[in-house]
Amino acid sequence: MRITGIETFTVGAGWKNWLIVRVHTDGGVSGIGEGTLNGFVRTIEAAVRELEHLAIGEDPRRVTALAHRLHEAVSNEGGHIHRHAIAALEVACWDILGKSLGVPIHELLGGRVRDSVSAYANGWYRTERDPGAFVAAAEPVVELGFHALKLDPFGTAHGFLDDAELALALEIARALRERWPELAILIDVHARFAVAESVRVARAFEPLGIFWWEEPTSRDPDRSPDVARGTSLRVATGETFHTAGQFFELARAGGVSIWQPEPMSLGGIGATYGVARLAEASGAWLAPHQSGGPVATAVCLQLAACVPNFLVQEHFDPFNEAWTAELVTWRPELDAGSGRLSLPTAPGLGLDLVDEVARAHPYDPHAYLDVHAEGWEQRLGHRGAARA
């Protein structure tokens, strides 16, 4: 079996564009992958085309060899763009391999260790930055069955947070806590604060029983451990790392036991599975980042099925534009009693792209998220919004 062609779909999904790739073969089997990165979808699509000559004619079932070739044959470090392009192709090849053997990808990685996975909601608070508005937005989310919600209550803060803004952020989290005493509340800092400021703000949140403190400071793997040592909150980080070596440095620094690899940033399933094993050896747990489309969701759920130290999965899908539910042929179901997601069971990735839906929603030049722009919480997708 050989790769004969690569097809790309840039999908405008409201506040973000998604890049989905289909790899065709001469064996009658095709596979899909995703390479979404906010603000860079067309750039990554171009990178896929730049790498295309290295994939055409290769056997897609030799996934590791092909992914290695896509990385090493480019004699420089292409960073996130390069890795996202590799990931889109690598996942599509895993999809082809699984389909060719009639098994889901997780069976190729050792089989299931669980039949469902805990999930937390993100993207649900498309509203103004107000305690009552956040509670109102959370009501239907809890009714859906989510037992955990993530939010960034810090507005446009960068570096430091004045006392009035801190008071409002605390009021938002406190309103959620008072409404749902048992709810797991996860705070995403979006790397806003200097180390000392992140520690100061985290300590103010400690009495609210926050489940974790995410991306607390500079995305340097040496800095989040400094925050972790200064607060009793669990610190989570790693979504912007694009090499396994960065997670090695995180392990060496210690203090952070929740790792958030983004499979698209790392170059796909193989690299992320390797980080999962490194986390296991380091006593850390995996909670992959996922703010892309439903293909990327399926990637994370394949890993959730087979990684023993998998903690919880981020889930945006129910809060994306309504039509996105028709973009693919399978979606996970949320069990309202347990707050857990079902896992894919069909061969390969477990789903396929519905081409006509993708083509009906082309690339949107306005679809962009800037968490330092006023009103970003509403996720309106306005490129060039005024900065605070």
N, C-alpha and C positions, 0 to 999 in steps of 0.2 A: 504494500500500500504506500502511495506517495502523495504528498501535498501538491495539488494542481492549481489552487487559487485561494486568495484571501479577500473576503468581502467585509467592508466596514459600514457601520450604521452610527451616525451621530444623532442622538435623540434629545430633543429639547423637553426637559421634564419639569418645567415650572421655574424653580429657583436654581436649577443646576442642569447642565448637559451631561449626558451619559455617552460613553463610547462602547459599543458592542461589536465584536468581531466574529465572523464565521470563517472557519477554515474548511475548504473543500478538498476532497481526495478522489483518486481514481478508483477507489474501492466502494463508492456509493455511500460512504459514511461521511458526515460532516460534524463539526463540533463548534460550540460557541464559547466565547470568553468575554471578559469586560476589562477595560483599561481606563476607568473614569478618574479624573483628578480635577477638582474645581478650578476653573479658569484656564485649563490647558487641554481640553478635549481635542480641539483641532490640531494642536501641537503633537499630541500623542498619536492621533490618526496619521499624521505625517511621519512620525517615527516608525509606526507599523509598516508604512510603505518603504521607508529607508531600510528596514530589516527584511523585507519581503524576499529579496533575492537569496537570503541565507536559508529560508524555509522552503521555498518552492523546490520540489523534487526530493525532499527529505521524507523519511518514514515518520509519520506523526506519533506512532506507537513507541518510538524511542524518545520519550518525553524528556528525560534528564539530559540525554546527549544533545538534543536540539536546543533546550534552554541554555545549556552551557555554551553551545556554539553562538547563539544569539547574543550572549553576553561577551564572550572572550574574543569573538571575531571583530569587535569594535574596539580599537586600541586606545580607549580612553574611558573615563568614568562618566557615564551619561546621566547619573543621578536618577531622580524620580521619573523623569520622562522616559528614559531608557528602560527602567524596571517595569513601568506600567505597560509599555509596549510589549515587553517580553511576557508579562503576566497574561495579557489578553491572548497571546498566541499559545502560551504554555497551558493555560486552563482549557482552551479549545482542544489541544492535543490530548489532555487527560480525558476530556469528554469523548473524543474519538476512541481512545484506548478502552474506556469503560464500555462504550456502545459496542465495539468490536468483540468484546468478551462477554457481553450481556450482563455486566455487573455494575453497580454504582461505584464511584471513585473510592469511597471509603473502604470498600472491600479490598481494593488494591493496596491499601495502606494498613492492613492488618485487621480490618473488620470493626464492627460496632463495639463500643464500650458503653453505650447508652442508647435509649430509644427516643429520647426527646431532650431538649436543652432549655435551661432558664433563659429568659429574654428580658431586656429592658427597652422601654419606648424612648425614642428620640425623634425630633422633628414635629412633636405634637403641639408645641406652644407657639403657634403662628399668631401671636397676639401682642398687644402692647405690654410694656414692662410695668406691670401693676399687680399687686398680690391677688386681688379679686379676679382679675382677668386670667391669671395663671391657674387659679383654682377652678374657674369655670372651664378653661381649656382642658384641664386634667380630668374632669368628671367623666366624659365619654371614654377616655383612655382607660381609666380604672374599670369602667363598665365593660370594656372589651375583654378584660381579664388580665391586664398587666399588673404585676405586683411590684414593679420597679420603674421609675421614671428618671430620665436625666435632663438637666437644664443648665443653662448658663445665665445667671441672674445679674450679670455685671455690666450690662449696657455696652458702652463704648470704651470702658476703662483700658488703660494701657500703662504698664509700669507700676503705677500706684493707684490707690483708691481713696478718695476723700471720705470723711466720716459720714456725710449725708448719703453718699452712694452706697457705702457699706451698710448703713441702716436699712436702706430700701432693699438691697439684696437679701439681707437677713429676714426682712419682713416677708418677702416672697417665699423663701424656704420655710419660714415658720408657719405661714398660712397653709402650706401643703401638709406640713407635719401635724398641725392641729386638726386638719380635716381628715387625714388618714394616718393615725398613729403607727400603724404597722407597715406602711409603705416604705420601700427602699428608695431613698432619694440620693441620686448621684449628681455631683456638681462637676461641670466641665469648665475649667478655667481658661481653656484655649490659649495656654501659654502667655497669659496677659501680664503676669506680675514678676517683678524682681524677686529673688529668692527670699529676702527678709520680709517683703510685703506679702508674699504668698503664705509664709508662716504666720504672720500677724492675722491675716484674714481667715486662714484655716482655723486658727485657735478660736476665733469668734464664732465659727460654725460648729465647733465641737459639741456644744450642748444640744444641738438639734439632731444628733444621731445620724449624721451623714454617712452613707455607705462608702463612698470613695471621693477622692479629691483628684481630678483628672487633669493631665497636662498642666501642672501647677506653675511652671516657670519656663525659662529658656529650654528649647528642645534638645540641648546638649545632654547626653546621657549622664554626665557627671553632676548635673544641677538638681534634678528631681530627687535623688537620694538625700541631698542637703535639706530639702523641704520635708521629706519623709521623717528625717531624724528630729524635726522641730515640731511635729504635730502628732496627735494620737489618731488622726484620720488615716485611713488606708490611702496610699498614693498609687495612682495608675498612670502609666505613660507608655509611649512607644509608637503611637499611630503615625508619626512622621518619619520614623526610621526607615531607611531603604537598604540597609545591609544587616546581615546577621551579626557582624562585628560590633555594631552599635548596641545590640542586646547583650553581647558578651561584656562590653564595658559597663552596661547597666548591672549585670550580674556581679561583676567584680566590685563595683561601688557599694552594692548591698542596699538594703532598706526599702526597696520597691518590690513587692511580691505580686503585683498584678500587671502583667504585660499586655499591651494592646497592639500587636502587629496588624498592619493593614496588608492583606495578601497581595493587593495590586501594587503597592509600593515596594514590596519585597521581591517581586518578580514571579509570584504565583504560588501554587499549592506546595510544590516541593520545598521551596525556601521557607515557607511559613511552617511547614511540618518540621523542618529542621530547627527552627526557633522554638517550637513547642517542646521538642526534646531537650534543647538547651535549658528552657524554663524548668522542665521537670527535674533536670539534674541540679538546678540552682534553687529548688524549692519554691518556684514561682508558679503562678496560674495564668492561663490565657483567657483574655476577653477581647477578641479581635475587633478592631475598628471597622465599621461598614456604613458609609453614608452615600454609597453609590446606588446602582440600580438592582433589580431583582436577580440578575445573573450573579452579581457579586454576593448577594445574600446566599444564594445556593452554594457558592464556593465556601463561605464561612460554615454553613451547615454541614457540608461534607467533612470539614475538619472537626466540627463539634461531634460528629458521629464516632470519630476514631481516636481523638486525643484524650487521654485519661485526665490530664490536668486542665480541662476546659471548664471555665468558671461560669460565664454568662455571655449571651450574644446581643449586641446592639441591633435594634430593629426599627428602621425608618419606614418600611414598605407600606404599612397601613395609613401613613400620614402624607404620602406622596399624592400627586394628582390622581383623581379617581380612575382615569383611563389607563393608568399604568398597571392596574390589576389585570388588564387584557394583553399586556405586552409579551407575557411568557405563558407557557402551557401548564405551569405548576407553581403554586404558592404554598408556603408553610401555613399550617393552621395553629392558632393559639388556643391552648386549653385554658378556659376561663377559671377553672378550679385551681390549677397549679401554676399558671403563668408561664407555661413551657410551650416551646415551639416543636412542631413535628419535624421530622428529618426526611430528606428525599430518599426514595427507594428505587426509582427507575434507573436503568443503565446510564452510565456516564454521569454527567452533572445532575441529571434528573429532570431537566426541563429543556424547552427549545424556545426560540424567538418567533414571535408572530410578525412576519415581515411587514404586512400591510399596516399594522398598528405602529410599528417603528417609523415607517415612511410617512405616515399621516402626521407625525410630530417631529419635524426636522429640527436641526440645530437652531437654537435661539440665541442670537447675539447678546441678548439682555440677561440671560440666565447665569447668575453669578452671585456668590455670597461673600460679603466682607463683614466680618464680625466686629470691625471697628467703625462701621458706618451707622449712623443714627437710624433706629428702627429695624435693624437687621433681624430682630427676633421674629418679625412677620414673614420673613422669607418670601419677599415679593419678586426677587430676581431682577433687580434693577442695577445693571452695570453702571458705574460712574456715580453712584449715590453720594451725596455730600458727606464728607468726613466730619466727625464731631471735632 
